[in-house]
Structures are given as C-alpha cells and as structure tokens.
Amino acid sequence: MAQHIIHGFGIGLLAGGGAAALGVIVGSVAPQWQRICRLALGNVELAINPAVEEAIR
C-alpha cells in the first residue's frame, strides 16, 4: 500500500516538473515566435553593431 502511495507521489513530482519546464519553454519562446518564424522563412536580420551605430549618430 505505501509503495503505491510513494510511486504515485513520484509520478506527480515528475509530471509537475515536466509542466514547469514546459511552462518556462513556452514563456521564453512565445514572445519571440514571430521573429523565429521570419528567420525560418529566410528573412535575414541585419546584425546590430554598437560601433557602427555610434558612428552614424
């Protein structure tokens, strides 16, 4: 009986950890999703060079 409870608790911890990891991944990728799609479709972004920006100002 106790073995089943501990096993269920372990599965719950594993599922909770997986849900937390999935939440972090979605939370970090979601704001950049449009940019990721544009890059995947071949739209190249120009690199930002701070030295060049200072020279332009």
C-alpha positions in Angstrom: 0.0 0.0 0.0 2.7 2.5 1.0 4.7 1.6 -2.1 1.7 2.6 -4.3 1.4 6.0 -2.5 5.1 6.7 -2.9 5.0 5.7 -6.5 2.0 8.0 -7.2 3.8 10.8 -5.4 6.9 10.3 -7.6 4.8 10.3 -10.7 3.1 13.5 -9.5 6.5 15.2 -8.9 7.7 14.1 -12.4 4.6 15.4 -14.0 4.8 18.7 -12.1 8.4 19.2 -13.0 7.6 18.5 -16.7 4.8 21.0 -16.6 7.0 23.6 -15.0 9.7 23.1 -17.6 7.2 23.3 -20.5 5.8 26.5 -19.0 9.3 28.0 -18.9 10.0 27.0 -22.5 6.7 28.4 -23.8 7.1 31.5 -21.7 10.5 32.2 -23.2 9.7 31.2 -26.8 6.2 32.8 -27.1 7.4 36.5 -27.2 9.9 35.7 -30.0 7.6 33.4 -32.0 7.0 35.9 -34.9 10.8 36.6 -35.1 11.6 32.8 -35.1 9.1 32.3 -38.0 10.5 35.2 -40.0 14.0 33.8 -39.6 12.9 30.3 -40.5 11.3 31.6 -43.7 14.6 33.2 -44.7 14.2 36.8 -43.8 17.6 37.8 -42.7 18.0 40.4 -39.9 21.0 42.8 -40.0 23.4 42.4 -37.2 23.5 45.3 -34.7 27.0 46.7 -34.3 27.2 49.3 -31.5 30.3 50.9 -33.0 28.5 51.5 -36.3 25.5 52.9 -34.5 27.7 55.4 -32.7 29.4 56.4 -35.9 26.0 57.1 -37.5 24.9 59.4 -34.7 
